[in-house]
Amino acid sequence: MSVGCLCIHGYTGSPKEVQPLVEFLENRTAWEISVPTLPGHGDDLDLRGHYYQEWIATTELALLELLKRNDQIMIIGFSMGGMIAAYLTAKYKVDRLVLLSAALKYVSLPQMYKDIFAMVLGATQGTLGSNELFLRYQKKLKQTYIFSTLEFIRCVHFTKPYLEDIRCPVLIIQGKLDGMVPSKAANFLEEEIPSTDKEVIFLAKSKHLICHGDDKDELFNHVLAFAKGLRHSE
């Protein structure tokens, strides 16, 4: 039995958002792992003219490729990628679903500004330039095409109804310090998903970029333990 794993990054993001988890799994499993870049996304954003249907289609094609070669599938979705992952899980009846900081509640550009402002206030003079989180969001804010945020909202609206069709085991992980997706979003996901096998874990030290947070080792181990339900997952 072979296992395929699809990992989906978030809005305005890139595979780097989930790369630490991907590397952890690559070092401990024999899975085929696919991490597509959504159209208009990546290290340099070019969102103008791209629509949420393209984002979903890109991940769906990656999933179909994994299905050709693997007997079991697990999907991991981060932020907006979590909602796309939920849609694909419902449509294709995959075996396991992991939702990381899933954006059932909206990410907002004003909240990004608030987070950056808080980092500025908290940073000591001369250290802000080396703050990776600050630099990442500063770049995003400069490059984000404002109207593409409507596509993000449409993506969430389109995928949300499919939550009620998920029956496979589900692992929901949320950072308690997440200022972009409220922590209560994890509880809403738990309520919306009817699967009888689901678990919600809150990480005390993690913000939105949960795979890069102070609790990342705990997150990685939870995901690997959750995957033990897959046959021959190691």
Secondary structure in CASP SS format (residue, H / E / C, confidence):
PFRMAT SS
TARGET T0000
AUTHOR 0000-0000-0000
METHOD secondary structure of the structure
MODEL  1
M C 1.00
S C 1.00
V E 1.00
G E 1.00
C E 1.00
L E 1.00
C E 1.00
I E 1.00
H C 1.00
G C 1.00
Y C 1.00
T C 1.00
G C 1.00
S C 1.00
P H 1.00
K H 1.00
E H 1.00
V C 1.00
Q H 1.00
P H 1.00
L H 1.00
V H 1.00
E H 1.00
F H 1.00
L H 1.00
E H 1.00
N H 1.00
R H 1.00
T C 1.00
A C 1.00
W C 1.00
E E 1.00
I E 1.00
S E 1.00
V C 1.00
P C 1.00
T C 1.00
L C 1.00
P C 1.00
G C 1.00
H C 1.00
G C 1.00
D C 1.00
D C 1.00
L C 1.00
D C 1.00
L C 1.00
R C 1.00
G C 1.00
H C 1.00
Y C 1.00
Y H 1.00
Q H 1.00
E H 1.00
W H 1.00
I H 1.00
A H 1.00
T H 1.00
T H 1.00
E H 1.00
L H 1.00
A H 1.00
L H 1.00
L H 1.00
E H 1.00
L H 1.00
L H 1.00
K H 1.00
R H 1.00
N C 1.00
D C 1.00
Q E 1.00
I E 1.00
M E 1.00
I E 1.00
I E 1.00
G E 1.00
F E 1.00
S C 1.00
M H 1.00
G H 1.00
G H 1.00
M H 1.00
I H 1.00
A H 1.00
A H 1.00
Y H 1.00
L H 1.00
T H 1.00
A H 1.00
K H 1.00
Y H 1.00
K C 1.00
V C 1.00
D C 1.00
R E 1.00
L E 1.00
V E 1.00
L E 1.00
L E 1.00
S C 1.00
A C 1.00
A C 1.00
L C 1.00
K C 1.00
Y C 1.00
V C 1.00
S C 1.00
L H 1.00
P H 1.00
Q H 1.00
M H 1.00
Y H 1.00
K H 1.00
D H 1.00
I H 1.00
F H 1.00
A H 1.00
M H 1.00
V H 1.00
L H 1.00
G H 1.00
A C 1.00
T C 1.00
Q C 1.00
G C 1.00
T C 1.00
L H 1.00
G H 1.00
S H 1.00
N C 1.00
E H 1.00
L H 1.00
F H 1.00
L H 1.00
R H 1.00
Y H 1.00
Q H 1.00
K H 1.00
K H 1.00
L H 1.00
K H 1.00
Q H 1.00
T C 1.00
Y C 1.00
I C 1.00
F C 1.00
S H 1.00
T H 1.00
L H 1.00
E H 1.00
F H 1.00
I H 1.00
R H 1.00
C H 1.00
V H 1.00
H H 1.00
F H 1.00
T H 1.00
K H 1.00
P H 1.00
Y H 1.00
L H 1.00
E H 1.00
D H 1.00
I C 1.00
R C 1.00
C C 1.00
P C 1.00
V E 1.00
L E 1.00
I E 1.00
I E 1.00
Q E 1.00
G E 1.00
K C 1.00
L C 1.00
D C 1.00
G C 1.00
M C 1.00
V C 1.00
P C 1.00
S C 1.00
K H 1.00
A H 1.00
A H 1.00
N H 1.00
F H 1.00
L H 1.00
E H 1.00
E H 1.00
E H 1.00
I C 1.00
P C 1.00
S C 1.00
T C 1.00
D C 1.00
K E 1.00
E E 1.00
V E 1.00
I E 1.00
F E 1.00
L E 1.00
A C 1.00
K C 1.00
S C 1.00
K C 1.00
H C 1.00
L C 1.00
I H 1.00
C H 1.00
H H 1.00
G C 1.00
D C 1.00
D C 1.00
K H 1.00
D H 1.00
E H 1.00
L H 1.00
F H 1.00
N H 1.00
H H 1.00
V H 1.00
L H 1.00
A H 1.00
F H 1.00
A H 1.00
K C 1.00
G C 1.00
L C 1.00
R C 1.00
H C 1.00
S C 1.00
E C 1.00
END
